[in-house]
């Protein structure tokens, strides 16, 4: 999912001045931190569901030919004390939307994850476990998923949540009318396309979603068109979150005062000033320990590092300029620092459909003329990890090396002299400092002109979606721990997040084969081959993988910082 890039703060993982986000659907903003980023109710006939032994804490248990995953047991109550209020610094603009079906940026997705939830979530080990579901049954062929809902799961107004609500929410998320009829622009195209009939529905070829069935009040059955080993992880994303149909019927801005399904209620939203979340005490998987989360917006969100040191906020992603001071042996902040490599990074993308980048030799020269490693090791002082390819090491438990054109500025200069007409290359950004460095290097070493264009975040995100940008910096955070969250999302020709309009049938074939390959080793091989083929088309310059440097006040406990950032706040508590 794209994230707004901060010139001194990479991952706006929270809508906060943190880099904790989501787990999430994506782009980044602002300074770069030292982070290293009315549908009718179903009347389906109830059917009997076979029983199976319960499993410990979310682990699969074979039951004949099916797999059963049980919800983790409730966490023991922590020894919380004092006022249970967490204060964070958010973005100046606030969320772009809180509609789970439409959220596309990491900042907004973090908030959506607190207010809404779905059948599954990612735990502290970024493994999919039941959330509003109590139990998941997976057929032996991997095509049928049966979810048994928690009998006390409810919306924030107290109305019990049913299988029909799940069915409605998935149907709504795949409705092309939400985006003016072009279903490929829906986030669900990335996350829910495995469901039987979903692709046809989003393409406007059918009015229903036959792969989702409300078996009875508390049982939902989802049929897939093909096996998808990452389906449960994708089902933890916002498009699969459960919304209240009656709430949605209240108008297009219903999400400003939503009747959510998650651990926190949106109690108050003061534009450009403050967003307040209140604990939902009837949240079925377990009520939050925190009573309230206050997120500062607008001018009140400025200078978050200074706010942290003054004791005004409880968490902060350390800006690059402050990292040496924070890590100094005698720094009082050193003990409050947490470091976590992230499944998030930054890339320069080269649009092969726009001149002069439609010439592969121009794209290759731009890659050869830029010493990528220096961005991570010199410009960013080694606080991030140089990217060797398009997938961060650690995904699927392995490294992801790849081959790129070697650094050769002389060859690059010669190739560009005969191919560029003298017009400047246009390089777009929403805040990252990388384009300025790139401009200096290209003009000095390659003798070409480069113009850096800084855009407002909403305009930048719209132009990304419309595929209008020739060269741009993209900061991306994985939504789930799988190579598809980078390779398929950004480079499959059918992906709405393919901001290049890149198309390679062989890459599509490899990614499609990997998506349904159930043998993990074979799956990884397919992704590795797809990665190399994408790089061989010279459409992307991998820069670095983010590392999160997060300061947490000693009285804040229970923070789970994962490779996807901070996913949820329901187990956070205060001890004063």
Order of alpha helices (4+ residues) and beta strands (2+ residues): beta-beta-beta-beta-beta-alpha-beta-beta-beta-beta-alpha-alpha-alpha-beta-beta-alpha-alpha-beta-beta-beta-alpha-beta-alpha-beta-alpha-beta-alpha-beta-alpha-beta-alpha-beta-alpha-alpha-alpha-beta-beta-beta-beta-beta
